[in-house]
Amino acid sequence: MGVWRIDADVLASSRFVVSPMVETVGCLAAFTGQHRISATQREWLREYEPVFRARWGADPFALPFLRDAIRPGWLADFLVRPPRVEAPVFADDLARVAATTDEHARRDILETMDRPLTPVLHEDGLVARAVELLDWAWRHTVRPGWPRRRRVFEADIVARTGRLGTGGWAAVLDGMRPGMRWLGDGRLQINAYDYPPRDVTGSRLVFAPTTSARGWVSWEEPADVHAIIYPCTGWLAQDPDVVPPGALASLIGPARARILTLLAEPKSTTQLVALTGQTLGSAGGHLRVLRDAGLADRRRAGRSVLYYRTPLGDALCRGEPPVSSSGSARPPRRR
């Protein structure tokens, strides 16, 4: 199995980042049909696969390149260089890809490959055409929905970092991506492949969420930055643009209705800020009103305070007020 040796200093200085390039590469992988597709990507493919096929379906380079460079179990290193800043910009990371030589790119693609390179990839201009494909994918299929994706990723990051206070790094790392778990004694299993252990001591460690089903790991020499790209899954990937029932929005206001809808699973104020784009003060004010009305309540989980819907809040989100055993509507909770 692939194991990284990580000391306490590396973990303490590690960072979570949201990367447009990471998400673009993950989405490009979905177009090939060779990879497991997440539920989020499946929905996205329904809208954008026809757009991709119309532009690139007859192109002699695009699909052969994707099949060779982003094949199951392997992504060419020049496409997945680890993020080096806390707020990566797509244009900057695209320039890093563009700086790769064709020969270097071919070596990356051929690593672990058990068949010859597709002939079109031997032609000059491989990297330039890959850059064109990446840029198109970002501008036409990822950037249109990027604000929503970013809010989902930010909420995921808030939830995962919040686990540090209750379960330590084992709670954060276990199950972050398929085959990954904390083994203890400074050892992190990153996948189930039979690779020799890798010493990450003295390096920077970066985590980045993606809508991909599996994610990946990456580094570049000199290996001063290692990245773990992990799938944003489960309730953490809840759609932040979910639309509350119209009657509920009319009753309590659209901002409060949206927060109440998002509380289908417990969330902290910081998570709600990330999902809705509201200020901390606004989100906190709406939560106070919802609690006073008996629609939401809160509980402490370690160092975090999580808000959740009451039965009355659940019923209103379904469009049906709850009824007590006596047949009357339940009264709101009093402070």
C-alpha positions as CSV (number, residue, x, y, z in Angstrom):
1,M,0.0,0.0,0.0
2,G,1.1,3.6,-0.5
3,V,2.2,5.2,2.8
4,W,3.5,8.7,3.5
5,R,5.6,9.3,6.6
6,I,4.4,12.6,8.0
7,D,5.6,14.4,11.2
8,A,3.6,16.6,13.5
9,D,5.1,19.8,12.0
10,V,3.9,19.0,8.5
11,L,0.4,18.3,9.8
12,A,0.4,21.5,11.9
13,S,1.3,23.6,8.9
14,S,-0.9,21.9,6.4
15,R,-3.5,23.9,4.5
16,F,-6.8,23.4,2.8
17,V,-7.2,25.2,-0.5
18,V,-9.9,25.6,-3.2
19,S,-8.3,25.1,-6.6
20,P,-10.0,25.9,-10.0
21,M,-7.4,23.8,-11.8
22,V,-7.9,20.8,-9.6
23,E,-11.6,20.9,-10.3
24,T,-11.1,21.4,-14.1
25,V,-8.8,18.4,-14.4
26,G,-11.3,16.3,-12.4
27,C,-14.1,17.3,-14.6
28,L,-12.1,16.6,-17.8
29,A,-11.5,13.1,-16.5
30,A,-15.3,12.6,-16.5
31,F,-15.6,13.2,-20.2
32,T,-13.5,10.1,-21.1
33,G,-15.9,7.5,-19.7
34,Q,-12.9,5.7,-18.1
35,H,-13.4,6.9,-14.6
36,R,-16.0,6.4,-11.8
37,I,-18.4,9.3,-11.8
38,S,-19.7,11.0,-8.7
39,A,-23.3,11.9,-8.4
40,T,-22.4,15.6,-8.7
41,Q,-20.4,14.9,-11.9
42,R,-23.2,12.8,-13.3
43,E,-25.6,15.8,-13.0
44,W,-23.0,18.1,-14.5
45,L,-22.3,15.7,-17.4
46,R,-25.9,15.8,-18.4
47,E,-25.6,19.5,-19.1
48,Y,-22.1,19.7,-20.4
49,E,-21.2,16.5,-22.2
50,P,-23.2,17.5,-25.3
51,V,-21.3,20.8,-25.3
52,F,-18.0,19.0,-25.0
53,R,-18.8,16.5,-27.8
54,A,-19.9,19.3,-30.1
55,R,-16.6,21.1,-29.7
56,W,-14.1,18.2,-29.2
57,G,-15.8,15.0,-30.4
58,A,-14.3,15.2,-33.9
59,D,-11.0,16.7,-32.7
60,P,-8.1,14.3,-33.5
61,F,-6.2,15.3,-30.3
62,A,-8.6,15.8,-27.4
63,L,-10.1,12.3,-26.7
64,P,-6.8,10.4,-27.4
65,F,-5.0,12.8,-25.1
66,L,-7.5,12.4,-22.3
67,R,-7.5,8.6,-22.6
68,D,-3.7,8.5,-22.3
69,A,-3.0,11.4,-19.9
70,I,-6.0,10.9,-17.5
71,R,-6.4,7.2,-17.5
72,P,-7.8,5.1,-14.7
73,G,-5.3,5.0,-11.8
74,W,-3.0,7.6,-13.3
75,L,-2.9,11.3,-14.1
76,A,0.0,12.8,-15.9
77,D,2.0,14.8,-13.4
78,F,2.3,18.0,-15.5
79,L,-1.5,18.3,-15.3
80,V,-1.8,17.9,-11.5
81,R,1.0,19.9,-10.0
82,P,0.2,20.6,-6.4
83,P,-1.3,24.1,-5.5
84,R,1.5,26.4,-4.2
85,V,-0.6,29.3,-2.8
86,E,-3.6,29.5,-0.5
87,A,-5.8,31.0,-3.1
88,P,-4.9,29.4,-6.5
89,V,-5.8,31.3,-9.7
90,F,-6.6,29.3,-12.8
91,A,-4.6,31.4,-15.1
92,D,-1.5,31.1,-13.0
93,D,-1.8,27.3,-12.8
94,L,-2.5,27.1,-16.5
95,A,0.8,29.0,-17.1
96,R,2.6,26.4,-15.1
97,V,1.2,23.7,-17.4
98,A,2.1,25.8,-20.4
99,A,5.8,26.0,-19.3
100,T,6.1,22.2,-19.6
101,T,8.0,20.9,-22.6
102,D,6.4,18.4,-25.0
103,E,9.1,15.8,-24.2
104,H,8.5,16.2,-20.4
105,A,4.8,15.9,-20.9
106,R,5.2,12.7,-22.9
107,R,7.4,11.2,-20.2
108,D,4.7,12.0,-17.6
109,I,2.0,10.4,-19.7
110,L,4.1,7.2,-20.4
111,E,5.0,6.6,-16.8
112,T,3.3,3.3,-15.7
113,M,1.7,3.0,-19.2
114,D,1.7,-0.5,-20.6
115,R,1.0,0.4,-24.2
116,P,2.5,2.7,-26.8
117,L,1.6,6.4,-26.8
118,T,-1.2,7.3,-29.2
119,P,0.5,8.5,-32.4
120,V,-1.1,12.0,-32.4
121,L,0.6,12.7,-29.0
122,H,4.0,12.4,-30.7
123,E,3.3,15.5,-32.8
124,D,4.8,18.9,-31.9
125,G,2.5,21.2,-29.8
126,L,1.2,18.5,-27.4
127,V,1.4,20.9,-24.4
128,A,-0.1,23.8,-26.3
129,R,-3.1,21.8,-27.3
130,A,-3.5,20.4,-23.8
131,V,-3.5,24.0,-22.5
132,E,-6.2,24.9,-25.1
133,L,-8.3,22.0,-23.9
134,L,-7.9,22.9,-20.2
135,D,-8.7,26.5,-20.8
136,W,-11.8,25.7,-22.8
137,A,-13.0,23.2,-20.1
138,W,-12.6,25.8,-17.4
139,R,-14.3,28.7,-19.3
140,H,-17.2,26.7,-20.8
141,T,-18.0,23.9,-18.3
142,V,-16.6,24.7,-14.9
143,R,-16.5,28.5,-14.5
144,P,-20.2,29.0,-15.1
145,G,-21.0,27.1,-11.9
146,W,-17.8,28.0,-10.0
147,P,-19.3,30.3,-7.3
148,R,-21.6,27.4,-6.2
149,R,-18.8,24.8,-6.3
150,R,-16.5,27.1,-4.3
151,R,-19.1,27.6,-1.6
152,V,-19.6,23.8,-1.3
153,F,-15.9,23.3,-1.1
154,E,-15.5,26.0,1.5
155,A,-18.2,24.5,3.6
156,D,-16.6,21.1,3.3
157,I,-13.3,22.6,4.5
158,V,-14.9,24.2,7.5
159,A,-16.5,20.9,8.5
160,R,-13.3,18.9,8.2
161,T,-11.2,21.4,10.1
162,G,-13.8,21.5,12.8
163,R,-13.2,17.8,13.4
164,L,-9.7,18.6,14.6
165,G,-11.0,19.8,18.0
166,T,-13.0,16.6,18.6
167,G,-11.1,13.7,17.0
168,G,-7.7,15.1,16.0
169,W,-6.0,14.4,12.6
170,A,-7.2,10.8,12.6
171,A,-10.8,12.1,12.4
172,V,-9.9,14.5,9.6
173,L,-7.8,12.1,7.4
174,D,-9.6,8.7,7.8
175,G,-11.8,8.1,4.8
176,M,-10.9,11.5,3.2
177,R,-10.5,9.6,-0.1
178,P,-11.0,5.9,-1.0
179,G,-8.2,3.7,0.6
180,M,-6.9,6.5,2.8
181,R,-6.6,6.2,6.5
182,W,-4.4,7.4,9.4
183,L,-2.2,4.4,10.6
184,G,-0.7,6.2,13.6
185,D,3.0,6.8,14.4
186,G,3.3,9.4,11.6
187,R,2.1,7.1,8.9
188,L,-0.7,8.0,6.4
189,Q,-2.0,5.4,4.0
190,I,-2.9,7.4,0.9
191,N,-4.1,4.5,-1.3
192,A,-4.0,0.7,-1.6
193,Y,-1.4,0.6,-4.4
194,D,1.9,-1.3,-3.8
195,Y,4.2,1.8,-3.7
196,P,7.3,2.2,-1.5
197,P,6.8,4.5,1.5
198,R,7.4,8.2,0.9
199,D,8.9,10.6,3.4
200,V,7.0,13.9,3.5
201,T,9.0,15.3,6.5
202,G,9.9,18.9,5.8
203,S,7.5,19.3,3.0
204,R,4.3,21.4,2.8
205,L,1.0,19.5,2.8
206,V,-2.0,20.7,0.9
207,F,-5.6,19.4,0.8
208,A,-8.0,20.3,-2.0
209,P,-11.6,19.1,-2.5
210,T,-13.0,18.1,-5.8
211,T,-16.3,16.7,-7.2
212,S,-14.4,13.7,-8.5
213,A,-15.3,10.4,-7.1
214,R,-11.8,9.4,-6.0
215,G,-9.4,12.3,-6.1
216,W,-5.6,11.8,-6.4
217,V,-2.2,12.7,-4.8
218,S,0.5,14.8,-6.4
219,W,3.9,16.4,-5.9
220,E,6.7,17.8,-8.1
221,E,10.4,17.8,-7.7
222,P,11.9,19.2,-5.7
223,A,9.2,17.7,-3.6
224,D,8.6,20.6,-1.2
225,V,4.8,20.5,-1.6
226,H,2.6,17.4,-1.5
227,A,-1.1,17.6,-2.3
228,I,-4.0,15.3,-1.5
229,I,-7.0,15.9,-3.7
230,Y,-10.1,14.4,-2.1
231,P,-13.7,14.0,-3.1
232,C,-16.2,16.3,-1.5
233,T,-18.9,13.9,-0.7
234,G,-22.0,13.2,1.4
235,W,-24.0,15.9,3.1
236,L,-20.9,18.2,2.9
237,A,-21.5,18.4,-0.8
238,Q,-25.1,19.6,-0.4
239,D,-26.2,22.0,-3.0
240,P,-25.9,25.5,-1.5
241,D,-28.3,26.8,-4.2
242,V,-31.1,24.6,-3.1
243,V,-34.4,26.5,-3.4
244,P,-36.7,26.5,-0.4
245,P,-40.4,26.1,-0.9
246,G,-42.0,29.3,-2.2
247,A,-44.6,29.5,0.6
248,L,-41.8,29.1,3.2
249,A,-39.8,32.0,1.7
250,S,-42.9,34.2,1.6
251,L,-43.6,33.3,5.3
252,I,-40.2,33.9,6.9
253,G,-38.2,35.6,4.1
254,P,-35.9,34.0,1.4
255,A,-32.7,34.3,3.4
256,R,-34.1,32.6,6.5
257,A,-35.9,30.0,4.4
258,R,-32.7,29.1,2.6
259,I,-30.8,28.7,5.9
260,L,-33.6,26.6,7.3
261,T,-33.5,24.4,4.2
262,L,-29.8,23.9,4.5
263,L,-30.2,22.8,8.1
264,A,-31.5,19.4,6.9
265,E,-28.2,18.3,8.4
266,P,-26.6,20.1,11.4
267,K,-24.2,22.9,10.4
268,S,-22.2,25.5,12.1
269,T,-22.6,29.3,11.5
270,T,-19.3,29.3,9.7
271,Q,-20.5,26.5,7.3
272,L,-23.7,28.4,6.6
273,V,-21.7,31.5,5.8
274,A,-19.6,29.5,3.3
275,L,-22.7,28.0,1.7
276,T,-24.9,31.1,1.5
277,G,-22.4,33.9,1.1
278,Q,-24.0,35.9,4.0
279,T,-22.0,37.7,6.6
280,L,-21.4,36.1,9.9
281,G,-23.6,38.7,11.6
282,S,-26.5,38.1,9.1
283,A,-26.4,34.4,9.4
284,G,-26.2,34.6,13.2
285,G,-29.2,37.0,13.2
286,H,-31.3,34.7,11.1
287,L,-30.4,31.7,13.3
288,R,-31.6,33.6,16.4
289,V,-34.9,34.3,14.7
290,L,-35.4,30.7,13.6
291,R,-34.6,29.5,17.2
292,D,-37.0,32.0,18.7
293,A,-39.7,30.7,16.4
294,G,-39.0,27.1,17.3
295,L,-37.9,26.2,13.8
296,A,-34.3,25.5,14.7
297,D,-32.2,24.6,17.7
298,R,-28.5,24.1,18.5
299,R,-26.2,21.7,20.3
300,R,-22.5,21.7,21.1
301,A,-20.1,19.3,19.3
302,G,-16.6,19.6,20.8
303,R,-15.6,23.2,20.2
304,S,-18.3,23.8,17.5
305,V,-22.0,24.8,17.9
306,L,-24.2,23.1,15.3
307,Y,-27.6,24.2,14.3
308,Y,-30.4,21.9,13.2
309,R,-34.0,21.9,12.3
310,T,-36.7,21.1,14.9
311,P,-39.7,18.9,14.0
312,L,-41.6,22.1,13.3
313,G,-38.8,23.3,11.0
314,D,-38.8,19.9,9.2
315,A,-42.6,20.1,8.7
316,L,-42.5,23.6,7.4
317,C,-39.8,22.7,4.9
318,R,-42.1,19.8,3.7
319,G,-45.0,22.2,3.5
320,E,-46.9,20.5,6.3
321,P,-47.1,21.9,9.9
322,P,-46.7,19.1,12.6
323,V,-49.6,18.1,14.7
324,S,-49.4,17.0,18.3
325,S,-51.2,14.0,19.8
326,S,-54.0,16.3,20.9
327,G,-54.6,17.3,17.3
328,S,-53.3,20.9,17.6
329,A,-50.2,22.4,16.0
330,R,-47.1,22.4,18.2
331,P,-46.3,25.7,19.7
332,P,-42.9,27.4,19.1
333,R,-40.1,26.8,21.5
334,R,-39.7,29.5,24.2
335,R,-36.3,30.6,25.5
